[in-house]
Amino acid sequence: MIVITGAAGFIGSYLVGKLNRSGFNNLVLVDRYDDQQKDRNLRSKQYHQLIDRDDFLEWFGHHRSKVDMVFHLGARTDTIGQEPESYKELNLIYSQKLWEACTDSEIPMVYASSAATYGNGEHGFSDCHTQIENLKPLNLYAWSKHDFDVWVLRQKKTPKFWAGLKFFNVYGPNEYHKGRMASVVLHAYHKIRETGEMNLFRSHRTDVADGEQKRDFVFVDDIADVMMFFMENQNNPGIYNVGTGKARSYLDLTRLVFESMRLNPEIHFVDTPSDLRSRYQYFTEADIQKLREIGYHKPFTELERGIREYVANYLMHEECY
């Protein structure tokens, strides 16, 4: 039996589909099921049971002898929220309780961290454990993820196997419900479809041109592949970056969305909102050497192919996967 928290969300539901296609159907899916926007993500999926997030830890206490693996993807992911207690409760304390339960029952646990923990990148993007405590996140979401990473590395008792995965900028099917937190690919597609043009944030740094802010954009299928790799290769516990290792500009991305829609680019620049400006990352790029060293050799999807597949196969047909 495999448990997936955050199972109705973007990455969680994609992982469910990927597991199904690999023959895994004995799944327990944990989420808040009062958000009808996410219902589409679990249609046609095969699973054993749905459990509400608030009931899960009690259920786990009674059934964990049957559980073989936990993917902990559930979290409050809003990067602009201002309620520290909410982030602490959902992203730190809840995760600590699940970690301790997995430790007591010797259940492997893979959990989602975030590249947002790297802040403005002043300390680089290395997933070396000795560097992690030095990181300075820029928002409450990132701090809550960072605090759990730091707590994990201080634990003497751990699950049978564990891996914390720092996801970089993920895009792909099943993110339609995320609103403002959805990928730029999705926002660009809808904006272009409605208006024929796209706005990007103007750079507010003299050393970065407008549109040349860069991110490590990673296709959700690659994220699922890495998680399944850790399910099948439980030899090297630790915290790992998960990204392509190749930063690309927002200008590149937007032009590729236009191209995938067979339209000529019409791109304008607007000021970055004042509530984001002081917390805005101008560059992220995963250092994936450690992931490669433990045997994950599959190539990551190039941005050109990922956007083309996402737009043509999903967005134009409003499909989930």
C-alpha positions in Angstrom: 0.0 0.0 0.0 1.3 3.4 -1.0 0.1 6.6 0.7 0.2 10.0 -1.1 -0.6 13.2 0.7 -1.7 16.2 -1.4 -3.0 13.5 -3.8 -5.6 15.7 -5.4 -3.2 18.5 -6.1 -0.9 19.2 -9.1 2.1 17.0 -8.5 0.3 14.5 -6.3 -2.4 13.6 -8.8 0.1 13.3 -11.6 2.1 10.9 -9.5 -1.1 8.9 -8.9 -1.6 8.6 -12.6 2.0 7.6 -13.2 1.8 4.9 -10.5 -1.4 3.6 -12.0 0.2 3.3 -15.4 3.0 1.4 -13.7 0.6 -1.1 -12.2 0.2 0.4 -8.7 -3.4 0.7 -7.7 -3.4 0.0 -4.0 -3.1 3.7 -3.1 -4.4 5.7 -0.2 -5.0 9.3 -1.3 -4.9 12.0 1.3 -6.0 15.6 0.7 -8.7 18.1 1.5 -11.7 17.0 -0.6 -13.8 20.2 -0.1 -12.2 21.9 -3.1 -14.3 20.8 -6.0 -11.8 22.5 -8.4 -9.5 19.6 -7.9 -12.0 16.8 -8.5 -11.0 16.5 -12.1 -7.5 15.4 -11.1 -8.7 12.1 -9.6 -11.2 11.2 -12.3 -10.3 7.8 -13.9 -7.6 7.2 -11.3 -7.4 3.9 -9.5 -7.0 3.8 -5.7 -8.0 2.0 -2.6 -9.2 4.9 -0.4 -9.6 8.6 -0.1 -8.9 10.2 3.3 -9.3 13.7 4.5 -6.1 15.4 5.6 -7.5 16.1 9.1 -8.4 12.5 9.6 -5.2 11.0 8.1 -2.8 10.9 11.1 -5.4 9.1 13.2 -6.0 6.6 10.3 -2.3 6.1 9.9 -1.9 5.2 13.5 -4.3 2.3 13.1 -3.2 1.1 9.6 0.5 1.9 9.2 1.4 -1.8 9.4 -0.2 -2.2 6.0 1.7 0.8 4.5 4.8 0.2 2.4 5.6 3.7 1.2 4.6 7.3 1.9 4.9 10.2 -0.5 4.3 13.4 1.5 3.4 16.1 -1.0 0.6 17.8 0.9 1.3 21.4 2.1 0.1 24.9 2.0 1.9 26.1 -1.1 0.8 29.7 -1.3 4.0 31.8 -1.5 2.3 35.1 -0.6 0.4 34.2 2.5 1.0 36.1 5.8 -0.3 33.7 8.4 2.8 32.1 10.0 0.9 29.8 12.3 -0.9 28.2 9.3 2.4 27.4 7.6 3.9 26.2 10.8 1.0 23.8 11.5 0.5 22.5 8.0 4.0 22.4 6.6 6.2 21.8 9.7 4.3 20.2 12.6 2.1 18.0 10.4 5.2 16.8 8.5 7.1 16.2 11.8 4.2 14.0 13.1 4.2 12.0 9.8 8.0 11.6 9.9 7.9 10.3 13.5 5.1 7.8 12.6 7.1 6.6 9.6 10.2 6.3 11.8 8.4 4.2 14.5 7.0 1.8 11.8 10.1 1.8 9.6 8.2 3.0 6.6 10.1 4.8 3.7 9.1 8.4 3.3 9.7 10.8 0.4 8.7 14.3 1.0 8.4 17.5 -1.0 10.7 20.4 -0.1 11.1 23.4 -2.5 13.7 25.4 -4.4 12.0 28.4 -2.7 14.2 27.6 0.3 17.2 28.9 -1.6 15.9 32.5 -1.3 17.7 34.9 -3.6 20.4 32.4 -4.3 23.1 34.2 -2.4 24.3 30.9 -1.0 24.0 29.1 -4.3 21.8 26.1 -5.1 23.8 23.2 -3.7 21.8 20.4 -1.9 24.9 19.6 0.2 23.6 19.0 3.7 26.2 21.2 5.3 25.0 24.2 3.4 21.3 23.9 4.1 21.2 25.7 7.5 22.7 28.8 5.9 19.8 29.4 3.4 17.7 32.5 3.7 14.2 31.9 2.3 12.1 34.9 1.2 8.6 34.0 2.2 6.7 32.1 4.9 6.0 29.1 2.6 9.7 28.7 1.9 10.7 29.2 5.5 8.3 26.4 6.6 9.8 24.1 4.1 13.3 25.1 5.1 12.5 24.6 8.8 11.4 21.1 8.1 14.6 20.3 6.1 16.7 21.6 8.9 14.7 19.6 11.5 15.1 16.4 9.5 18.8 16.8 9.2 19.0 17.0 13.0 17.1 13.8 13.7 19.0 10.8 15.0 16.0 8.5 14.4 14.8 8.3 10.8 12.4 6.3 8.7 13.7 3.1 7.1 14.5 5.3 4.1 13.8 9.0 3.4 14.4 11.6 0.8 13.5 15.3 0.8 13.1 16.6 -2.8 13.7 20.3 -3.5 11.4 20.8 -6.5 12.3 23.7 -8.8 9.7 25.5 -11.0 7.3 22.7 -12.0 4.9 23.0 -14.9 2.5 20.5 -16.6 -0.9 18.9 -16.5 -3.2 19.0 -13.5 -2.2 22.5 -12.2 -5.3 24.3 -13.5 -6.8 24.8 -10.0 -3.7 26.6 -8.6 -4.8 30.1 -9.5 -2.1 32.7 -8.9 0.4 29.9 -7.9 0.1 28.1 -11.2 3.1 28.0 -13.6 3.9 30.8 -16.0 3.2 28.3 -18.8 -0.4 28.0 -17.8 -0.8 31.7 -17.2 0.7 32.5 -20.5 -1.5 30.0 -22.4 -4.7 31.5 -20.9 -3.6 35.1 -21.4 -2.5 34.5 -25.0 -5.7 32.6 -25.8 -7.8 35.5 -24.4 -5.9 38.5 -25.6 -3.3 37.4 -28.1 -0.5 38.9 -26.0 1.4 38.2 -22.7 2.8 40.5 -20.0 6.0 39.7 -18.2 7.5 41.3 -15.1 9.9 44.1 -15.9 13.4 43.6 -14.3 14.1 45.9 -11.4 17.8 45.2 -11.4 20.3 46.9 -13.7 22.2 43.7 -14.4 19.2 41.8 -15.6 17.3 42.7 -18.8 13.5 42.7 -18.9 12.3 39.1 -19.4 15.8 37.6 -18.7 14.9 36.6 -15.2 15.6 32.9 -15.2 14.2 29.8 -13.5 14.9 26.1 -13.7 11.6 25.0 -15.3 11.0 21.3 -14.8 8.2 19.2 -16.4 6.0 17.4 -13.9 6.6 14.0 -15.6 10.3 14.3 -14.6 9.3 15.0 -11.0 7.2 11.9 -11.0 10.0 9.8 -12.5 12.4 11.0 -9.8 9.9 10.1 -7.0 9.4 6.7 -8.4 13.2 6.2 -8.7 13.5 6.8 -4.9 10.7 4.3 -4.3 12.7 1.7 -6.2 16.2 2.7 -5.1 16.2 3.2 -1.3 20.0 3.3 -0.8 20.9 6.9 -0.4 18.8 8.9 2.0 19.1 12.7 2.0 17.9 16.0 0.5 18.1 16.3 -3.3 17.5 19.0 -5.8 15.0 18.1 -8.6 15.3 20.3 -11.6 16.8 20.2 -15.1 20.1 21.9 -14.1 19.6 24.4 -16.8 18.0 27.8 -16.1 15.9 29.4 -18.9 14.5 32.9 -19.2 10.8 33.9 -18.9 11.2 35.3 -22.4 12.3 31.9 -23.7 9.4 30.3 -22.1 6.8 32.8 -23.3 8.0 32.7 -26.9 7.8 28.9 -26.8 4.1 29.1 -25.6 3.3 31.4 -28.5 5.1 29.0 -30.9 3.2 26.0 -29.5 0.0 27.9 -30.1 1.2 28.8 -33.7 1.0 32.5 -33.0 3.5 35.3 -33.4 4.9 36.6 -30.0 3.3 39.8 -28.6 5.1 40.4 -25.3 4.9 43.4 -23.0 6.6 44.2 -19.7 4.9 45.5 -16.5 6.2 46.4 -13.1 6.6 43.6 -10.6 3.9 44.0 -7.9 5.2 45.8 -4.9 4.2 43.0 -2.6 6.5 40.6 -4.5 9.4 42.8 -5.4 11.5 42.3 -2.3 10.9 38.6 -2.3 11.4 37.9 -6.0 14.0 35.4 -7.2 15.8 36.5 -10.3 17.7 33.2 -10.9 17.3 29.6 -9.9 19.2 26.6 -11.3 19.3 23.2 -9.7 22.6 21.6 -8.9 21.7 18.0 -9.7 25.2 16.4 -9.3 24.2 14.6 -6.2 21.1 13.1 -7.9 23.2 11.9 -10.8 25.9 10.5 -8.5 23.4 8.1 -6.9 22.3 6.7 -10.2 19.5 8.8 -11.6 20.6 9.1 -15.2 17.4 9.8 -17.1 17.5 13.0 -19.2 15.2 15.8 -18.1 12.7 17.2 -20.6 14.0 20.1 -22.6 11.8 23.2 -22.2 10.9 23.2 -25.9 9.5 19.7 -25.8 7.8 20.0 -22.4 5.9 23.2 -23.4 5.0 21.8 -26.8 3.6 18.6 -25.2 1.8 20.4 -22.4 0.1 22.9 -24.7 -0.7 20.6 -27.6 -1.7 17.5 -25.6 -3.3 18.9 -22.5 -4.1 22.6 -22.5 -5.7 22.7 -25.9 -7.9 19.8 -24.9 -8.4 20.7 -21.2 -7.1 17.3 -20.2 -5.8 16.0 -16.9 -3.3 13.2 -16.6 
